[in-house]
């Protein structure tokens, strides 16, 4: 009986110690939470967030009058200055948009593909200077390096045009690996559009091939690789690739509209990497925070991605690895961004790492005002400077 009492006392003391430890952890979390709120409140005052929010609201109401239907999030120095939803996610069912609504990112998806590739490069599983034929020996085009794919300098033909007749006649929804197989067996255009690394030419084939390479060297589907290695580690729980088997993608999923018409699934929707990611505005804010904090990639890799690599055409627009760049007259990067347009969806994510702000607009009813963000940029700069960005930064 004495031994039993000793054991009970020992267990009780252990339980009390665990409770005290848990209480200590809870207290620590509360203190941290209070400290963070206090810090953000201070920053909010320093950047004049309330005034900026009022000015952005006025700009956004103008966009709504011009037909904008979608979500917007604008943040600076970790403070969300403005976040709002306008309109419907599914018009037929009168499902209103909210912060949890998922939008097809269209070409904005390329930023994720580029980061996935650079992550595999850092791990030594991919090489920027090896060619596609090094990974797919039957690939019919010589000298196309991973680097040239990332910077749209491959010279490859457009997959949408090469296989369109087959796809539509046979009603096939090809995957990235099927596309690679067709390049090897279907005798596509024997000549390339131009010589590799000859000049910049924006082409979805580049990023569809990159997604196939991610699958090849990782041994996972593109969706699985992104979820395990990129999205979940940074808390992007509401972001999915269109081909996912996870039913959570359908919670808050929107539908695309153009010219007053609901658009159905496209034959090329299962080819991803060039498009195909669905995300929310809060998740894209996490994406921006992960990029600026160098959580996923080293500073060196990110510097590579933000380095201009297209100088054939004069002007302030340029391209790095997976990111469009707005450069100054010294050809140095001022802003980093990407736009998107696919089947009724049009999107933009635009950021300035020096002044630490990000602008995110996602729309599921095509409207060009999405790309007119000059006024918002000027609001975020305050009195510091006026942006050199044009009224619309739409890139085709």
TORZA-897415 format. One record per residue: x negated, y, z negated of N, C-alpha, C in turn. Coordinates in steps of 0.2 Angstrom, whole numbers. Example, Ala and Ser with C-alpha at 12.3 -4.5 7.8 and 13.67 -1.06 7.14 Angstrom:
2
   n_east   n_north    n_up   ca_east   ca_north   ca_up   c_east   c_north    c_up
      -66       -28     -39       -62        -22     -39      -66       -16     -39
      -64       -11     -35       -68         -5     -36      -64         0     -39
END
This chain:
396
   n_east   n_north    n_up   ca_east   ca_north   ca_up   c_east   c_north    c_up
       -4        -6       0         0          0       0       -4         6       0
      -10         6      -4       -14         12      -4      -17        13       3
      -19         8       6       -22          8      13      -17        11      18
      -11         9      17        -6         12      21       -5        19      20
       -5        22      14        -4         29      12      -10        33      15
      -16        30      15       -22         33      18      -21        34      25
      -19        29      28       -18         29      36      -13        34      38
       -7        34      34        -2         39      35       -5        46      34
       -9        47      29       -11         54      28      -16        56      33
      -20        51      36       -25         52      41      -21        54      48
      -16        51      49       -12         52      55       -9        59      55
       -6        60      49        -3         67      48       -7        72      49
      -13        72      46       -18         77      46      -20        78      54
      -21        72      57       -23         73      64      -17        76      68
      -11        75      67        -5         78      70       -5        85      69
       -6        87      62        -6         94      60      -12        98      64
      -18        95      65       -24         98      68      -22        99      75
      -19        94      79       -17         95      86      -12       100      86
       -7       101      82        -2        106      82       -6       113      81
      -10       113      77       -14        120      76      -18       121      82
      -21       116      85       -25        117      91      -20       120      97
      -14       116      97        -9        118     103       -7       125     101
       -6       127      95        -3        134      93       -9       139      95
      -15       137      94       -21        141      96      -21       143     103
      -20       137     107       -20        138     114      -14       142     117
       -8       141     114        -2        145     116       -4       153     114
       -7       154     108        -8        161     106      -13       164     111
      -18       160     113       -23        162     118      -20       164     124
      -15       160     127       -12        161     133       -8       167     133
       -4       168     127         0        174     126       -5       181     126
      -11       180     123       -15        186     122      -18       187     129
      -20       182     133       -22        183     140      -17       186     144
      -10       184     144        -5        186     147       -4       194     146
       -4       196     140        -3        202     137       -9       207     140
      -15       204     140       -21        208     142      -20       209     150
      -18       204     154       -17        205     161      -12       210     163
       -6       209     159        -1        214     160       -3       221     159
       -7       222     153        -9        229     152      -14       231     157
      -18       227     160       -23        229     165      -20       231     171
      -15       227     173       -11        228     179       -7       235     179
       -4       236     173        -1        242     172       -5       248     172
      -12       247     170       -17        253     171      -18       254     178
      -20       248     182       -21        249     189      -16       252     193
       -9       250     191        -3        252     194       -3       260     194
       -5       263     188        -5        270     187      -10       273     191
      -16       270     191       -22        273     195      -21       273     202
      -17       268     205       -16        268     212      -10       272     214
       -6       274     209         0        278     210        5       273     214
        6       267     211        10        262     214       17       264     215
       20       268     210        27        269     210       29       274     216
       24       279     217        25        284     223       24       280     229
       19       275     230        18        271     236       24       267     237
       27       264     232        33        260     233       39       264     236
       40       270     234        45        274     236       44       275     244
       38       277     245        36        279     252       37       272     257
       35       267     255        35        260     259       43       259     259
       47       260     254        54        258     255       57       262     260
       55       269     261        58        273     266       56       270     273
       50       268     274        47        265     280       51       259     282
       52       255     277        55        248     278       62       249     280
       66       254     277        73        255     279       73       257     286
       68       261     288        68        263     295       67       257     300
       63       252     297        62        246     301       69       242     302
       72       241     296        79        238     296       83       241     301
       84       247     301        88        251     306       86       249     313
       79       248     314        77        246     321       78       238     322
       81       234     317        82        227     318       78       222     314
       74       225     310        70        220     306       74       216     302
       73       209     302        76        204     298       70       200     295
       69       200     288        63        196     286       61       199     279
       55       196     277        52        198     270       46       202     271
       45       206     266        39        210     266       36       210     259
       29       210     258        25        210     252       19       215     253
       19       220     249        13        224     250        9       225     243
        3       223     243        -1        223     236       -7       227     237
       -9       230     231       -16        233     231      -19       232     224
      -25       230     224       -29        228     218      -25       224     213
      -22       218     216       -18        213     212      -12       215     210
      -10       222     211        -3        224     209        1       224     215
        7       220     215        12        220     220       16       226     220
       15       231     225        18        237     225       25       237     227
       26       233     232        32        232     236       34       225     238
       40       222     236        42        216     238       49       216     239
       51       214     245        58        214     247       60       209     252
       67       207     252        70        203     258       75       207     261
       76       207     268        81        210     271       84       205     276
       90       204     275        94        200     280       95       192     279
       95       189     284        97        182     283       92       177     285
       92       171     282        87        166     283       90       161     289
       97       160     288       101        156     293      107       160     294
      108       163     299       114        168     301      120       164     301
      121       158     304       127        154     305      130       152     298
      125       151     293       128        148     286      128       154     281
      126       160     284       126        166     279      121       165     273
      115       162     275       110        161     269      106       167     269
      106       170     264       102        176     263       95       175     262
       90       179     264        83        178     263       82       180     255
       77       177     253        74        179     246       67       178     246
       63       179     240        56        178     240       54       171     241
       58       166     240        56        159     241       58       157     248
       60       161     253        61        159     260       55       157     264
       55       152     267        49        150     271       50       152     278
       45       155     281        44        157     288       39       153     292
       40       152     298        35        149     303       30       155     304
       24       154     302        19        159     303       16       160     310
       18       156     314        16        156     321        8       157     321
        5       161     325        -2        161     326       -6       164     319
       -2       166     315        -5        168     308       -8       161     305
       -5       156     307        -7        149     305      -15       148     307
      -17       151     312       -24        150     314      -29       152     308
      -27       156     304       -32        158     298      -33       152     294
      -28       148     293       -29        142     289      -33       137     292
      -32       136     299       -36        131     303      -43       133     302
      -45       139     303       -52        142     303      -55       140     296
      -51       142     291       -54        140     284      -55       133     283
      -50       129     285       -51        121     285      -58       119     289
      -59       122     295       -65        120     298      -71       122     295
      -71       128     292       -77        131     289      -78       127     282
      -73       125     279       -74        121     273      -78       114     275
      -76       111     280       -79        105     283      -86       106     285
      -87       112     288       -94        114     290      -98       114     283
      -96       118     278      -100        118     272     -101       111     269
      -96       107     270       -97        100     267     -102        96     272
     -104        98     277      -108         94     282     -104        89     286
      -98        90     287       -94         85     290      -92        88     298
      -93        94     299       -93         97     305      -99       102     306
     -100       103     312      -106        107     314     -103       112     319
     -105       119     318      -103        124     322     -106       123     329
     -112       120     330      -115        120     336     -114       113     340
     -111       108     337      -110        102     340     -104       103     345
     -103        99     350       -98        100     355      -92        96     353
      -86        97     356       -80         93     355      -82        86     358
      -86        85     363       -88         78     366      -92        74     360
      -95        78     356       -99         74     351      -94        70     346
      -88        73     345       -83         70     341      -78        66     345
      -76        68     351       -72         65     356      -76        63     362
      -79        58     363       -84         57     369      -80        57     375
      -73        55     375       -70         55     382      -67        62     384
      -68        67     379       -66         74     381      -69        76     388
      -65        79     392       -68         80     399      -72        86     400
      -72        90     395       -76         97     396      -82        97     393
      -88        99     396       -94         99     393      -96       106     390
     -100       106     384      -103        112     381      -98       116     377
      -92       113     375       -87        117     371      -89       116     364
      -92       121     361       -94        120     354      -89       122     349
      -89       119     343       -84        121     337      -84       129     337
      -90       132     337       -91        139     336      -87       143     342
      -87       140     348       -84        143     354      -76       143     353
      -74       137     350       -67        136     349      -64       141     344
      -68       142     338       -66        147     333      -65       154     335
      -70       156     340       -70        163     342      -66       164     349
      -63       159     351       -59        159     358      -64       161     363
      -69       157     363       -74        158     369      -76       151     372
      -71       147     372       -72        140     375      -71       139     382
      -67       143     385       -65        143     392      -61       137     394
      -58       134     389       -53        128     390      -47       130     393
      -43       126     397       -37        127     400      -32       127     394
      -26       130     396       -20        130     391      -17       123     391
      -16       120     385       -13        114     385       -6       114     386
       -2       120     385         5        120     386        6       120     394
        2       122     398         3        122     405        0       115     408
       -5       113     405        -8        106     408       -3       100     407
        1       100     402         5         94     401       12        96     401
       14       102     403        21        104     402       26        99     406
       24        97     412        28         93     416       30        87     413
       24        83     411        25         77     407       30        77     401
       28        83     397        32         84     391       39        85     392
       41        89     397        48         91     398       52        85     401
       48        82     406        52         77     410       53        71     406
       48        69     401        49         63     397       52        65     390
       53        71     389        55         73     382       51        71     377
       45        72     377        40         70     372       38        76     367
       37        74     361        35         79     356       28        77     354
       23        79     358        16         77     357       13        79     350
        8        76     348         4         78     342       -3        80     344
       -7        82     340       -13         85     341      -18        79     344
      -17        73     341       -21         67     344      -19        65     350
      -12        65     352        -9         64     358      -12        68     364
      -12        75     362       -15         80     366      -22        78     368
      -26        76     363       -33         75     364      -34        68     369
      -29        64     368       -29         58     372      -27        60     379
      -23        64     380       -21         66     387      -26        70     390
      -30        74     386       -36         77     390      -40        72     392
      -41        67     389       -46         61     391      -43        57     397
      -36        56     397       -34         51     402      -29        54     407
      -26        60     406       -21         62     411      -24        67     417
      -30        67     417       -34         71     423      -31        78     423
      -32        82     418       -30         89     418      -34        93     423
      -33        99     423       -37        103     428      -44       102     427
      -48       100     432       -55         98     432      -59       103     430
      -58       109     432       -62        115     431      -59       119     424
      -64       122     421       -62        126     415      -60       133     417
      -57       137     413       -55        143     414      -61       148     416
      -66       147     412       -72        150     413      -78       146     409
      -84       148     410       -89        144     406      -89       145     399
      -90       140     395       -91        141     388      -95       147     385
      -93       151     381       -96        156     378      -97       162     383
      -94       162     389       -95        167     394      -91       173     392
      -85       173     390       -82        179     387      -75       176     383
      -73       181     379       -67        180     375      -61       179     379
      -57       174     377       -50        173     380      -46       169     375
      -41       173     372       -37        170     367      -33       164     370
      -33       159     366       -30        153     369      -28       148     364
      -22       146     363       -20        141     358      -23       134     358
      -25       132     364       -29        126     365      -35       125     360
      -38       131     359       -44        131     354      -42       129     347
      -37       131     345       -35        130     338      -31       123     337
      -28       121     343       -25        114     343      -30       109     342
      -36       110     346       -42        106     346      -45       106     339
      -46       112     336       -49        112     330      -45       108     325
      -38       108     325       -34        104     320      -35        97     321
      -36        95     327       -37         88     329      -44        86     326
      -49        90     327       -56         89     324      -55        88     316
      -51        92     313       -51         92     306      -48        85     304
      -43        83     308       -40         76     306      -45        71     308
      -49        71     313       -54         66     315      -59        65     309
      -62        71     307       -68         70     302      -66        69     295
      -60        71     294       -57         71     287      -54        64     285
      -51        61     291       -48         55     290      -41        56     287
      -38        62     287       -32         64     285      -28        67     290
      -21        68     290       -17         72     294      -19        79     293
      -18        83     297       -19         90     296      -15        93     290
       -9        91     290        -5         93     284       -8        91     277
      -10        84     277       -12         81     271      -19        85     269
      -23        86     274       -30         90     272      -28        97     269
      -24       100     273       -23        107     270      -20       107     263
      -15       102     262       -11        102     256      -16       100     250
      -21        95     251       -25         93     246      -31        97     245
      -34       100     250       -40        103     250      -40       111     249
      -34       114     252       -33        121     252      -27       124     248
      -21       121     250       -15        124     248      -14       123     240
      -14       117     238       -13        116     231      -18       118     226
      -24       118     228       -30        120     224      -29       128     222
      -26       132     227       -25        139     225      -18       141     224
      -14       135     222        -7        137     220       -2       138     225
       -3       137     232         2        138     237        6       132     238
       11       131     233        15        126     232       21       126     237
       22       132     240        28        133     245       26       134     252
       20       131     254        17        131     260       16       124     263
       19       124     269        19        117     273       17       117     280
       14       112     283        14        111     290       20       108     292
       22       110     298        29        108     301       30       101     301
       24        97     302        24         90     303       25        86     296
       25        90     291        25         86     284       31        82     283
       29        76     279        35         72     277       38        74     271
       35        79     268        38         82     262       44        86     263
       50        83     260        56         87     261       57        93     258
       52        95     253        52        102     250       51       107     255
       49       106     261        48        111     266       55       114     268
       61       110     267        67        112     269       71       116     264
       68       117     258        70        121     253       69       128     255
       73       132     256        72        139     258       69       140     265
       70       135     269        67        135     276       71       140     281
       69       144     284        73        149     289       73       146     296
       77       149     300        78        147     307       76       153     311
       73       152     317        70        157     321       76       159     326
       76       166     328        81        169     332       78       174     337
       80       174     343        77        178     348       83       180     353
       84       186     355        89        189     359       96       186     357
       97       186     350       103        184     348      105       177     348
      100       173     349       101        166     350       97       162     345
      100       157     342        96        152     337       92       148     342
       85       147     340        81        143     344       80       136     341
       80       131     345        80        124     343       72       122     343
       71       116     340        64        114     340       61       113     347
       55       116     348        52        116     354       48       109     355
       46       107     361        43        101     363       36       102     360
       33       108     359        26        108     356       26       110     349
       31       109     345        31        111     338       27       106     334
       26       100     336        22         95     332       14        96     334
       12       100     339         5        102     339        4       108     335
        0       107     330        -2        112     325       -9       114     325
      -10       119     321       -17        122     320      -17       129     324
      -14       129     329       -13        135     333       -7       139     330
       -2       135     327         4        138     324        6       133     319
       13       133     317        15        127     313       16       127     306
       13       132     303        13        133     295       19       137     293
       23       134     288        28        138     285       26       140     278
       27       147     277        25        149     270       30       155     268
       29       157     262        33        162     259       28       168     258
       31       174     257        27        180     256       22       179     249
       25       177     244        21        176     238       15       171     239
       16       166     243        11        161     244        5       165     248
        7       169     253         2        172     257       -1       177     253
        2       180     248        -2        184     243       -8       180     240
       -6       174     238       -11        170     235      -16       168     240
      -15       167     246       -19        166     251      -24       172     252
      -22       178     252       -26        184     252      -31       184     246
      -28       183     240       -32        183     234      -38       177     234
      -36       172     237       -41        166     237      -47       168     242
      -45       172     248       -50        174     252      -54       179     249
      -51       184     246       -55        190     244      -60       188     238
      -58       183     234       -61        180     228      -66       175     230
      -67       173     236       -71        168     239      -70       161     235
      -64       160     233       -62        154     230      -63       147     234
      -62       148     240       -62        142     245      -68       141     249
      -71       147     251       -77        147     255      -82       151     252
      -89       150     254       -94        155     251      -94       161     254
      -97       166     251       -97        173     254     -100       173     261
     -105       169     262      -109        168     269     -104       166     274
     -100       161     273       -95        158     277      -90       163     279
      -87       167     274       -82        172     275      -85       178     279
      -92       179     278       -95        184     282      -95       182     289
      -97       176     291       -97        173     297      -90       174     301
      -85       173     297       -78        173     300      -76       180     301
      -78       185     297       -76        192     298      -81       196     303
      -86       192     306       -90        196     310      -88       196     317
      -87       202     320       -85        203     327      -89       199     332
      -85       195     337       -89        191     342      -86       192     349
      -83       197     350       -80        199     357      -81       206     359
      -87       207     363       -89        213     365      -88       215     372
      -85       210     376       -84        211     383      -79       217     385
      -74       218     380       -69        223     381      -71       229     376
      -71       235     379       -72        241     374      -66       242     370
      -67       244     364       -61        246     360      -62       244     353
      -57       245     349       -58        244     341      -55       237     339
      -52       233     344       -50        227     342      -55       221     344
      -56       216     339       -61        211     340      -58       205     337
      -62       200     338       -60        193     335      -67       190     332
      -65       187     326       -71        183     322      -70       176     323
      -69       172     317       -67        165     317      -60       165     314
      -55       164     318       -48        163     315      -45       170     313
      -49       175     313       -46        182     311      -47       187     316
      -42       191     318       -42        197     322      -46       202     317
      -50       207     321       -53        212     317      -52       218     320
      -51       223     316       -51        230     318      -58       234     316
      -62       235     321       -68        238     320      -69       245     321
      -74       248     318       -75        255     319      -80       256     325
      -81       263     326       -85        264     332      -93       261     332
      -95       259     326      -101        256     325     -101       248     326
      -95       246     328       -93        239     328      -94       235     322
      -92       238     316       -92        235     310      -84       234     308
      -83       229     304       -76        227     303      -73       232     297
      -68       235     299       -64        239     294      -58       235     291
      -54       232     295       -49        228     293      -49       221     296
      -46       217     292       -45        210     295      -38       208     295
      -35       204     300       -28        203     301      -27       197     306
      -21       195     306       -18        191     312      -11       192     312
       -9       192     319        -2        192     320        1       185     322
        7       185     323        10        178     326       17       180     329
       18       175     334        24        176     338       26       169     341
       31       165     338        33        159     341       40       157     339
       44       157     345        51        154     344       55       158     339
       55       165     340        59        169     336       56       172     330
       51       169     328        47        171     322       41       176     324
       41       182     321        35        186     322       32       188     315
       26       188     314        22        189     308       16       193     308
       14       196     302         8        199     302        5       199     295
       -1       198     294        -5        199     288      -11       203     289
      -11       208     286       -16        214     287      -20       216     281
      -26       215     280       -29        217     274      -36       221     275
      -37       225     269       -43        229     269      -47       227     262
      -53       223     263       -56        221     257      -59       226     253
      -61       232     256       -65        237     252      -60       241     248
      -54       242     250       -49        246     246      -44       241     243
      -45       234     245       -42        229     241      -34       230     242
      -32       230     248       -24        230     249      -23       225     255
      -16       222     254       -14        217     259       -7       219     261
       -5       219     267         2        220     270        4       214     273
       10       211     271        13        205     274       20       206     276
       21       205     282        28        205     285       29       199     289
       35       195     287        37        189     290       44       190     293
       45       189     299        52        190     302       54       183     305
       61       181     305        63        176     309       68       178     314
       68       184     315        72        187     321       68       192     325
       65       190     331        60        194     334       61       201     334
       57       205     332        57        212     332       50       215     332
       49       219     337        42        222     337       40       227     332
       45       229     328        43        234     322       39       231     317
       39       224     317        34        220     312       27       222     313
       25       224     319        18        225     321       16       233     320
       21       237     318        20        244     318       19       246     310
       13       245     308        11        246     301        7       252     299
        6       256     304         1        261     303        3       266     297
       10       267     297        12        271     291       11       268     285
       12       262     284        11        258     278        3       259     276
       -1       258     281        -8        258     280      -10       265     277
       -7       270     280        -8        277     278       -6       278     270
        0       275     269         2        276     262       -3       273     257
       -5       267     259       -10        263     254      -17       267     254
      -19       270     259       -25        274     259      -24       280     254
      -18       283     254       -17        289     250      -20       295     253
      -23       299     249       -27        304     252      -34       303     254
      -36       296     253       -43        295     255      -45       296     262
      -40       293     267       -42        294     274      -36       292     278
      -36       293     284       -31        292     289      -33       286     293
      -29       281     294       -32        275     298      -33       276     305
      -37       273     308       -38        273     315      -34       268     319
      -30       264     315       -26        259     318      -20       262     322
      -19       259     328       -14        262     332       -7       261     329
       -2       264     332         5        263     330        7       256     330
        6       252     335         7        245     335        1       241     336
        0       236     332        -7        232     333       -5       225     336
        0       225     340         2        219     343       -3       216     348
       -6       210     347       -11        208     351       -8       202     355
       -8       201     361        -6        196     365      -11       190     366
END
